Amino acid sequence: MTGNRDCDPFRDPAAAPVQWGFALGVLHVGLASSTADMAAVQRLRDTRFRGAPGVSDMDRFDPLCRHLLIRKAADQEVLAAARLRVLQDASSIRDCYTAQFYDLGELGDSRRRCLEIGRICIDAAHVHDPDLLRALLAGLTRMALESGSELLIGCASFRGADPARHAGALRYLAANHIGPVHLRPGRAVTHVLDLPTAGEGAEMTGLRQVPALLRLYLGLGGWVSDHAVIDHELDTLHVFTAVEAAAIPPARLRALQLLARG
């Protein structure tokens, strides 16, 4: 069902135009707007995802997306990046990056406007910096505000393709955060595994093993697929992840809206 845009939780009539940027403490959050910006995105992604600068991580989806950049305000050093794409109809949903790994037919049929979030990349020296995660969340929220997105989607990755390394986290997700049947994705590739049956000790032990960014999404009411995909190319295992704007607790939503205005 297509919602009334004037009532979308992420729609803000005072939101900034397509190109925007704002300061958040010592950081600057904005969108790539030049060849130099995109070169900085590529350097960071090449190093973090491919192991070395010059081994390109760019693909056919990059020209279709906006690219979030987080820099040090003082010297403009790039600390983090993310790839964002507004998916306005079933056709774009079925042709997005995430749809290479998950069957998004049910989601496409729902006619919801989605913001696909991918290729989140943080400089190795700042991966545990809470201010950087806060700035990243502010940038994602700003893009959601601007686009009137009803659903934020993407692949949440675990480092290491061996499922045994993530058994506790996967049990925790299976017990607490499987998404609704009418939106949950189906299988689109063969290298998948069902999330394991929750066992004793699946709660706190498993939660501690969930990556920080995925924990953040879950804290906003996010949910995951009932299966994971093994990506040997990037040596990761990932689950489809979604956050429904309407399901975010009102107090948290107001805080996100204020954060996103800088």
N, C-alpha and C positions, 0 to 999 in steps of 0.2 A: 504494500500500500504506500502510495506517495504521500508524504506528510505535507502540511501547510508550512511553507518556508518561514512565514512570519512567526510560527510557533516553535521552530526548531531550537533545541536548547543551545546549540552552538552558533545560532544566527545572532549577530550583533549589528544593529543599524549604524553604530558609530565605528565599526571596524575599519582599519586602514585600507587603502587601495592595494592593488595587486603587488606592488613593490613596497616593502616595508623593512624597518629595522628599528631596534630599540636597545637601550642599555639595561643591564640587569647586574647591579653591583659592578665588579671589575670586568664583566664580560659584555660582548656585543652580540646580539642575536639578529639574524637577518637572512635574506635570500640572495643566492648567487645572482649577479647581474652583469658579469663581464667574462671575457675569455680568461682573464687572470684568476677570477674566482673559481671557474670551472677547473683550471689547472691545479688550484689548491685542493679542490675536492678530489681530483684524480690522484694526486700525490698521496693524500691521506688514505684513500681507499686502496690504492695499489700496495702500500706498505702494510696496512692492517689485514687486508683480505688475501693478498697474493704473496706476501712475504718480502717484497722488495719494490722500490719505485721503478717504474718503467715496465712492469709486468701488468698490463692494463686490466682493470676490473670493470671498465665501462662496457655497456652493452646497448642493444637496440631500444631499451626502455628509457635511457637517460634523456634523449631529446624530448620525450613526452612529459617530463617531470619538472617540477621546481626542486631546487636544492637548498636545503637549510644549512647555514654556516654559523658556527659559534666561534668567536675569536676573543682573544684578549683585547680589551678596549685600548690598552696603552700602546701596544706595538703591532696589533692586527694579526698576531700569530693564530693560525687556524687550529683549534683544539678538537672540534667535532663537526660532523656533517651527517645529513640524512636526506634521503630521496623521497619526495612527496608527489603523489599524483591524485588528482580529483577524478573519480570515476562516477559519471553522471547517469549511465544507463547500462542495460544488460550487456550490450556489445563491448563496452570498455571494460566492464568487470570480467568478462570471459577472456579478454585479451591482455589482462594485466600480468605483471611478473608473478604474483602469487598464484595465478591460475595455471602456471606451468606445473605446479606441484599439487594443487588441490582443485577438485571439481566444485566450482562456485555457481553451479546452475541454480540452486535454491536461492542463493543470495541475489543473483541477477534477477530472478523472477520476482523478488520482493520489491524491486524498483526503488531501493534506498540509495541515496547519494552517499558514496563512500570516499574516504580519504585513505589511500594506500600509503603506508609508511614502510620504508625499506632502506637497506644499506646504511643502517645507523652505525656510525664509525667514530670512535673516540681515540684520541692520541693515547699511546700506551702509558705515558707518564701521568695521565689524568683519569684513568678508568674508574678509580674509586673516589673521585671528587664529587661530593654531594651537590655542590654549587653548579657543577657542569650538568648533572642530571636534572637539576631544577631548571636550568636555562634551556635544556633540550625540551623538557615538558612545556615550558612557556612558548617555545617556538612552534611545537606541534599544535598547541591549543590555539595560537594565533592563526595558523593556517586553517584549522577547523572552523574558527570563528568566521574567517574571511569567506570560506567556501560554503558555509551552511551545511557541513557534513553531518549526517545522522549516524554514521558508523565509521570507526577507525579500524582498519584491518592491516594485516601483514603476517610475516613469518617470524616468530620469536625463536632465536637460535640458542642452542647449547654448544659450547666449544667442545669438539671431539665427537666423531661419528659413532663411537661405540655405545650402544644403548645401555650397557651395563654400568657405565660411568654415571648415568643419570637416573638410575632405577628409582631411587627415593623420591626425587623430584617428580618423575612421571607418575608414580603412585599417588603422590599428593594431588597433582592436577586431576587425575582420574577420579579421585574421591570428592573433590570440591569444586571443580571449575569447568566441567564439560558443558559446551554450549547447547542452546535449544535446537531440537531436531529440525525445525522449519528454517533455520539459517545455517546449520552446521554443514561444513563442506564434506563432499564425498572423496573417494580416492581417485587420483588422476595419474599416479605413477606406480611402479611395482615395488620400489624399495621403501616400503612403509612397515610400521609395526603398530598394533593396537596398544593403547595405553594400558599398562598392567593393572590387574585387580588390586585395589587398595588392601594393604595388609597392616598388621600391628606396627605402630611406630611411624605410620605414614604422615602424621600431622607435622609436628614441629621439625623433626629431622628432615623431612622432605621439603618443607618450606625454605629451610636454610640453603638447600641446594638449588633452588630456583634462581636463575639469573636476576640481577637487580632490576633491570628494565622490565622484565616480565612481571616481577613482583609489583612494580609500580602500576602496570596495567591492571593487574588483578585487584589492586587496592581501589581502582576506579570502577570496579564492577565488571572487569573484563572476563572473557571466557575463552576456552581453547577447543580445538578439534578433538575427536575421540581417537585420533591416531597421530603418529609422528612420522616425518619423512627423514630419511637418511641421505645427506648430501655429501658424498665422498669427495667431490671436487673441492669443496671448501672445508672439508673435515668438520662438519657440523651435523647436528640433529636439530630439527625444528618442528614446531607445532604452529598450526594456524591460530592466530590470536585476533580477537575483536573486542572493541569497547563500544558499547551503545551509548550515545550521548544522553539519551533520555533516561538511562539507568544510573547515571552518575549521581551520587547523593547530592542534594541541593547545596548544602554548605560547601562541599568540596568543589562543585561546579562554580560557585561564586568566587571561591578562592582562585581557581584556575583562570577565570575570566579576568580577574584583577591582575594576576601574574602575567597574563598574555598581553596586557596593555603596557607593560614596562614600567 
